[in-house]
Amino acid sequence: MSISEDLKFAFDVQGYVLLRGALSPTEVEEYKGWVEQAQQTDVSALNADDPGRLEHQLNRPVSRMFDADPRFARFLDHPAVEPLLAEFLGTDYRHIDNDLYFTYPGYKGGGWHRGVQAHPTGHVIEGRFICPMVKVFYCLTDVGPGEGEFVVVPGSHKARFEVDTHRLDLPAQRVFDDIRAGDIIVFNEALLHNGRPNRSSKTRQTIIVNFGRNDAGVWPGYAPRRETLAAVTPRQREILSNAEAVWREPELVPA
Ligand SMILES: O=C(O)CCC(=O)C(=O)O
């Protein structure tokens, strides 16, 4: 299934799209039930076969959520995002890493970063997207001002100038302080992005899944276990089956 020309235009110029209400309230309720259970995961036990993995993982509260509960594999090919990922990465896209990610009250904020380099074309060559990395945020809670919002600098995936990133606010930023549970944010990982301080008493809950092209490797510490591969659908297994063991940023095509 292909995506609209408007959506392609928006993703090209902004480097992100916000899919409003892409998850129904019933769906959000169902996923929150899964999250409630996943929070009980003993992360040390989950990684007991290779405790060294833990140093690469966030575990706020659970990294490798597919291994904690294979039902989360639904976020690998959710119908609201699969056509977008196919357009931006190719139909044979692969998983890179995944987190059930909480931004707790008192969180001081992160640091501005990108997962891959910016490119003057915005990762479009001859009318086709060639993004090396695209991340999906499934938002499970409403997020308002001061509630640990996610923030991006739209268009920074094609930035030609450096900017001082050692500060909270950057020019031209888009703060996602108008999020409703059920919204989905899909963004090019070459965008400058960050998580803002959470000065509220609410926890922002996000299901984060990071994707790459067919030759993408897994982020260290995130390789799925064999039992998970056996438990998911053939399509999800394909997305979880990386040819490369470890993520390496691909050479950028000359502009
Ligand atoms: O949502 C956040 O607070 C930041 C997450 C982030 O920076 C990332 O996933 O790369």
The ligand as an SDF file (V2000), in Angstrom:
LIG
                    3D

 10  9  0  0  0  0  0  0  0  0999 V2000
   11.5710   10.7650   23.9200 O   0  0  0  0  0  0  0  0  0  0  0  0
   12.5800   11.2160   24.4330 C   0  0  0  0  0  0  0  0  0  0  0  0
   12.5710   11.8050   25.5170 O   0  0  0  0  0  0  0  0  0  0  0  0
   13.8990   11.1110   23.7330 C   0  0  0  0  0  0  0  0  0  0  0  0
   14.0500    9.8460   22.9770 C   0  0  0  0  0  0  0  0  0  0  0  0
   15.2030    9.9020   22.0470 C   0  0  0  0  0  0  0  0  0  0  0  0
   15.9390   10.8590   22.0250 O   0  0  0  0  0  0  0  0  0  0  0  0
   15.4680    8.8240   21.1330 C   0  0  0  0  0  0  0  0  0  0  0  0
   14.7190    7.8390   21.1110 O   0  0  0  0  0  0  0  0  0  0  0  0
   16.4620    8.9130   20.3860 O   0  0  0  0  0  0  0  0  0  0  0  0
  1  2  2  0
  2  3  1  0
  2  4  1  0
  4  5  1  0
  5  6  1  0
  6  7  2  0
  6  8  1  0
  8  9  2  0
  8 10  1  0
M  END
$$$$
